[in-house]
Structure formats: structure tokens, C-alpha cells
């Protein structure tokens, strides 16, 4: 029996199996056959797609049918739009390499050791292969007694630097890396002192702060030390690779830890606040954040004060509005404690209270 389709049914069927693929898309496809020069893949378009042999794997000696197995599903990159026959050209190699770079970046982030295979000995060092990605170990990063006899040998390494955009991966023999790090840390800890201003590079960002490399040693820049202003997350002001001047605020020689401050390299806004503000002043400020217990209002650049929840509600009821972050409000300084860097606000009509800021 032949099934009957209406025009609407037929259009729906085409919609189901005909997608708007374009060059640069990552798609999933099922290997459905092989032919001279490549692999045939079904990606759900009107006709099958084609993976040229050179786009199957970075390993030139690998057989296509061993990398892309029949009836299995894989991810592919569309490298060329469909031709006159509706056939797309795909790459499996490029997707695989992209995943490898992502994994290598995670290895660098976690400061892990990996095992690599020597692919070539060149002047000045050794070229290694990591799932299709080529890395370089300079001669100075190999052990003095280490003799590489030829391709195929394995070496445990640490990643010194990685730049996917430039296809640049520099490695170091694990033992050399650890020896160099120990010497670097010893040198840095012998020279630093609390209060010193040093230059560093942001190398990692977390929810609780950022790690800044100072002279080869990763030091912690806590979230609270990034700015005098409220910072929701370090990425609001910092990015990996950024060079900044920081002050050394703590050194733990036993645990080999160094803590930094970025805000201490800028003038303390509370000094200006102590000169310009006093209890009873009427001050316009900008709401920077709203909490269950009230709203924080920036009354001077970098100086925040608390408007309690009761006053916040009264303001909204009186003005028939809902206050949000970024809104400006007129407030009265009820209590000012510059020593503890605390200011309590009220509405201009409120009497002075003893409320404090947490």
C-alpha cells in the first residue's frame, strides 16, 4: 500500500530531513560508506556529504575505515557549502583537533602532567605529537642526561605556554619544569616583601579571585582586593593575559603562598570620603546592589553605604516606584564610621539612628 501525503505533509517531511547547513557549522553524521578518496556521511541533508581522505585524521598513515567506522556517528565540520549536487564537504580532523586543543587548555589550567610521543628531532629541540596537535620541547627544557634516539619515544611533560590561534604549544620535560619552578620560587621568595608593588600577569580566574603570575610564581588576588568598588565576579574587571601592577599584602613562607592587592595600588576613596562627608549630609548616590536587608548605594566613587530595607521600602512607597541597580536616590547620612569604612543611610526626612553597615 502506498502512503498518501498532502502538500503540507510533504513540506513537513522535507523540513524534518532538510536542514539549513552552512560552512563552519558543526554537525553530527553517520558513516554510510567509503569510496576512492574519502568517506560518505549522512548528515540529514538532501544528499550525502563527503569527507576527503586528508580530512579524516591528522595521522597520514591511518586508514579511513579504522578512524570513521561504518554506521557510527561522529561530529564533523562543514568546510565547503553544498555543490551543484547538494553535497557538502566535511572534516573530521578539524573537529578532533579542536577537542584536543580544548583538552590541552584544561591540562594547562589544572597544571597537570601529560605523556607525549616524539615525532621528530629538529635543531634546537624535539617535536612531539598529541592526538594530531604538534608541540615543541626546546633543548633547554630537556633533561641534561636525556637522550632522544628517535621518533616514537614517550616523554612526560608540562605545558609552558599554549596558543590555539597560533597553533603554538611549548612544553617542558616534567623534571626540568619542576626543578626550574623550585629555583624560581626560591628566588622570588628571597626578594619579595610586604608592601612591595610588582608587575604580574593574570593567568587564571576563579569565582573567589584571580591568580597572577609574579616572576614565575602564581599568587592569589582575592576578590575583595580587586577594587574599592563592588565586584560581582573577577571577570568584570580582569581577563586572562592582562598585565597589572599589584601590591604584595601577605607572604606565607611555610606554605609558599603570596597574596596580592590590586585596589591598594589606587588611592583609598575612604580618605576622600572622610574629608567630604559628615553625618546629616544629604547625598545623591547610585544603587550598586540590592540585598534582602537593604540596598548598597555608591555615594562617592568607590564608597558604598547601606540604605536599610525599611527605608528602601518607604522610598518606593512614597515615590510609587521600584528601585533597581543603577537607579539614583537622594539619601541622608545617618551614621559615618570612616575607621571601619561604614556608612548608614536613611531618607532625608529620617532622624539619626545607630544602625550600622554589615
N, C-alpha and C positions, 0 to 999 in steps of 0.2 A: 504494500500500500504506500503510495506516495503522499508525504505530508504536504499540506497546502499552507502557504504563508501569504498573509496580506502584505501590502506595501509597508505598513507600519512595523509588522513583524520582521520583515526583511531588513528594514533600516536598523531596527534594534539589534538584529543579529550581526550586521556589519559593524555597528558601534561596539559590540562586545568583543569582536576579534580584530578590529582595525584601530590602532592607537595612533595618536599624533606624535610619532617618534621624530627625533631630530638629532643632528650631530651634537655630540657632547653629553647625551643622555646616558645614564647607567641603566641597563635593562637586564632582566633575567631571561634566559633562553634554555631550551632543551636541545641537546645534541641529537640530530636525527640522521646524520650520515657523513661520509667522507668522500672527497674527490681530489683529483690531482691539484695540488697547490693549496689545500685548505680543508676547512670543516664547515659543514652545513648545519645551521642552527635555526630552530623555530622560536621566534620572539613574539609571535602573535600578530604579525603584520600580514598583509595580503599575500606576500610571498616569503619564502625562507631567506634568512640572512647568511652572510658568508664571512668566515674568519680566515684570512690568509695565513699560510703556514708561519710566516715571520711574526705574526701577531698572536700566536698560540702561547709561546713561552720564551723567556729570556735565554733559556738553555737551547743553544742551536742544535745540540745532539739529541734533544728529547723528541720522541715520536708523538705526533698529534693525538693519536688514538689512546695513548697512555696518559696524556695530560687531560684531554677532554673526552671522557668516556661516553659511549653511546647510551642514549636515553637518560643521562644525568643532567641536572640543571645547574647552571653556573651564571655568574654575573659577567656582563660584557659592557664595553664602552662603544658607543656608536661613533666611528671615526669618519664615516662618509655617509651623506644622505643617500636616499634610495636612487638607483639609476633608472633608466627608461623602463626597466622590467620590474621596478618596485623593490629591488633587492638592496638591503643595507649592508655596509661593510663594518665589521666589528673587530674589537681587540679584546682578547682575554688577558694578554700580557700586561697591558697598561693598568687594568683593574687590580691585578695581582701585585704589581709594583706599588700602586697607591696604598694598598693594605700593608705592604711590607714597610713603607716609609712611616705609616701611622704607628706600627708596632715598634719601630726603632725610636720614634719620638717618645713613646711611652717608656721604653728601656732607659733612655737618657733622663727622662723626668724622674724615674724611680732609682736612678744611679745603679742599675743592675749590670752584671757581667754577662756577656754572651760569647758563644763559641762560633768562630768564623772559619771559612775554608780558604786557603791560599789559592788564588787563581793565576797569579803572575808575579814574578820578581822583576822589579824595574830599578832604574837608577834612583837612589835616594830612599828606597823603601819597598814595601810589599803591597800589592793589590789583592784584595780579598772579595769573595762573593757571599752575599747574604740574601738568599732567595731572589736572585736577579739584580739586587742593588749592589753596586760596586763601592767598596770603601778603601781607604788608603791608610796604611800604617807607616809613618815616616821612620827612617832608620833610627833616629834618636829615641823613638818610642818602642824599640825592640830591646829585649834583654841583651846585655853585652855578650853573654855566652850562648845566646840563642842563634842557632844556625838553621836557616830555612833551606832545605835541599831542593825543593821544587813544589809545583802545584799539587793540591790535594791534602796538604798538611793542615791540621787544625790548631788554632790559637785562641786562647781565652782573652777577650779584650774588653775595654771600657770605651764608651763613646766620648770623645773630647768635644767635638762640635758636629752639628748636623744642620743642613740647609737644603730642604727638599726642592725649593725653587731653583737652586743652582746645581742640583744633583751632587752635592758636596757632603761627604761623610768622612771625617777624620777620626781615627781610632788609636788606641794605645794598648800595648801589652799590659795585662792586668797588674803584673808585679811592678812594672815600671811606673804605672799610674799610681799605685798605692805608695810606692817609695817617694815619688815626686810630691804627692799630696802631703805625706808626713813631713817632708822637708819644708814645703810651702807653709803648712800650718805652724810649724815651729818658728819659722822666720816671722810670720805675721804676728803671732802672739808675743814675740820678743819686742816688737816695735810699737804695737798699739797701746793706747792708754785712754781712759775715760775722759770725755770732753773733746777728743780729737775729731776734726772734720776730715772725712776721707771721701774719695770718689768710688762709686760702685756701680755695678750693672744688675738690673733686675733680671733674675734668671728663672724664678718660679713664683707663681701667685696662688695663694690659698684663701679660704674663707676667713682665716684669722690673721692674715697679713701677707707679707711678701718676703722672699729670700733674695738677698742682694749679695752678689759676689764682690768681695773686697780683697784684692790682692791674691785671689785664688781660693779664698775661703768663703763659703756660703754663710751669711749672717742673717739673723731674723729681724725684720722690720715689722713690729706688731701693728695691727690695725689702728690701735689708739695713738700710735706715734706717726701716722702718715700725714695728718693735717690737723690744724687747730679747728677746722670746720668739721662738722659731722660727715663721716664717710660710711656709706652703706656697705660698700664692698671695695677692696683694693683696686679692682679694675676700673673704678670710677675715675681714678687719677693716675694709675700706673699701667704699664704694659711691658711684657717681656722684651728684653733687649734695650730698654731705656736706661740711659746713664743718669745718675743722680748723685748729689752731694748729701751725705748723711753724717750725723754725729754719733759717735760711739758712747752709749749710755750705760752699758754693763758688760763686764768681761768675767766669764767663769772659766778660770784656768784648769780646774779639775775636770769639768765636763767638756772643756774645749768648745764653749759657746760664746757668741758675741751678739749683743742686742743693739739695735740701731734706732735712731730717731730722725725722721725727715722734717717734722714740724719744728724741731729745735734749731734748724738752720734758718728759720724765718723769725721775724720779730714776734714776741709774745703779745697777742692782741689784748690780753687782760691788763697789761701795763697801761695801754691807751684807755681802756675801759675805766681803770681806777682814776685816771686824770679827768675823764669827761663825764662820767656818770655818778649820780648820787641818788639816795633814796628819796622818793617823791617826784622824780623826773617823769614827765610824760614822754614816751618814746615810741616812734613807729618802728615796727620790725616785720620780718618776713618769716612765716611759719616754715620750718625746715622738716619737721616730722610730727606726727600725731600718735600719741600712745593712749592706753586706757586711762592713765592718771592725769593726762593733760597734753598740751602742745608745747613743743620747743620753738622758741622764737629767736631769730638772729637779730639782736638789737644793734650790734656793730659787726663789721666783717670778722668772722671767726669767734664771735662771742654769742653764746646761746643762753637763753633764760627760759624758765619754766612758767607757763601760764596754766594754773591748775584746772582740772576738768570742770569744776564748778563754775569758774569764771568763763571758761570756754563755752559752756552751755548757755550761760547768761548772755554772753555776747551774741551768740547765734539766735537766741530767742528775741533779744532786743532788736537786732538788725534783720530778723527774719531771713537768715541765710545759713548755709552750711559751709564751714571753713575747710579748706583743703591745703595741702602742701603748696607753697608758693604764694599763698594769699598774704596780703599786708594787713596788719592790725595795729591800732593805737592802744598802747598799754601803759601802765604806771609801775615804776619800780617800787615794789613794796619792801623788799629786803635785799641788801647787796653785801656779799662777803667776798671781797677780791682775793683774800688769802686762800680760801678754799675754792675759788673760781665758781661761785654760785650766785645766781640772781633769781629771786622770786618775783613774779609779775602779778598784777591784778588789773582790773579795769580802772580807768581814770576816776571813776566815782567811788571806788572801794577805799576803805580805811586800811591803814598799815596793819599787817599781820606778821606772825612769826613763822610763816610757812617756809620750808627750805626746799632746795632742789636736790633731787637724788641723782 
